């Protein structure tokens, strides 16, 4: 469908990347290969959550970010990838 070099793009990122997924999200399987491509990637799977956790339970997502990145400085950029196509 899309002809995008996602692997090359992900592996070129030099910033911290946080991958977040619900435990029961069907797209969760795509996060582990994506994390393997990231130089500074981490992953958090939220228990007992499904897809669209940012819409269905935004407080849980916010709490994860607060715990993992308690202080975000101006020189650090945080990107949350909820879905990898």
C-alpha positions as CSV (number, residue, x, y, z in Angstrom):
1,X,0.0,0.0,0.0
2,X,2.7,2.5,1.0
3,X,6.2,2.5,-0.4
4,X,8.0,4.0,2.5
5,X,11.4,3.0,3.8
6,X,10.3,2.8,7.4
7,X,13.2,0.7,8.5
8,X,15.7,3.1,7.2
9,X,13.8,6.1,8.7
10,X,13.5,4.5,12.1
11,X,17.2,3.5,12.2
12,X,18.3,7.0,11.4
13,X,16.6,8.6,14.4
14,X,19.0,10.0,17.0
15,X,16.4,11.0,19.6
16,X,14.8,9.0,22.5
17,X,11.7,7.2,21.2
18,X,9.0,5.7,23.5
19,X,6.8,3.1,21.9
20,X,3.5,2.6,23.8
21,X,0.9,-0.1,23.2
22,X,-2.0,-1.7,25.0
23,X,-1.5,-5.3,25.9
24,X,-4.4,-6.4,23.7
25,X,-3.6,-4.1,20.8
26,X,-3.4,-6.1,17.6
27,X,-0.7,-3.8,16.3
28,X,1.6,-4.5,19.3
29,X,3.4,-7.2,17.3
30,X,4.9,-4.5,15.1
31,X,6.5,-2.7,18.0
32,X,9.3,-5.1,18.8
33,X,10.7,-5.0,15.3
34,X,10.4,-1.3,15.3
35,X,12.2,-1.0,18.7
36,X,15.0,-3.2,17.4
37,X,15.6,-0.6,14.6
38,X,15.8,2.4,17.0
39,X,19.1,3.5,18.5
40,X,17.5,5.0,21.6
41,X,14.1,3.2,21.7
42,X,12.2,1.9,24.7
43,X,8.8,0.2,24.8
44,X,6.0,0.1,27.3
45,X,3.1,-2.3,27.0
46,X,0.2,-1.2,29.2
47,X,-1.5,-4.2,30.8
48,X,-5.3,-4.8,30.3
49,X,-5.5,-2.2,27.5
50,X,-6.5,-2.6,23.9
51,X,-6.1,-0.4,20.9
52,X,-6.7,3.4,21.0
53,X,-5.5,3.7,24.5
54,X,-4.7,7.4,24.0
55,X,-8.4,7.9,23.3
56,X,-10.0,5.4,25.6
57,X,-7.7,5.9,28.6
58,X,-5.5,9.0,28.2
59,X,-4.7,9.2,31.9
60,X,-2.9,5.8,31.8
61,X,-0.8,7.0,28.9
62,X,0.0,10.2,30.7
63,X,1.0,8.3,33.8
64,X,3.4,6.1,31.8
65,X,5.1,9.1,30.3
66,X,5.4,10.7,33.8
67,X,7.1,7.6,35.2
68,X,9.4,6.9,32.3
69,X,10.4,10.6,31.6
70,X,10.0,12.5,34.9
71,X,12.0,15.4,33.6
72,X,12.1,16.3,29.9
73,X,14.7,18.9,29.2
74,X,14.7,21.2,26.2
75,X,17.5,19.2,24.5
76,X,15.6,15.9,24.7
77,X,12.7,15.1,22.4
78,X,10.1,12.5,23.1
79,X,8.1,10.9,20.4
80,X,5.3,8.5,21.1
81,X,4.6,6.0,18.3
82,X,1.3,4.5,18.9
83,X,1.0,2.7,15.6
84,X,3.6,1.4,13.2
85,X,2.2,0.6,9.8
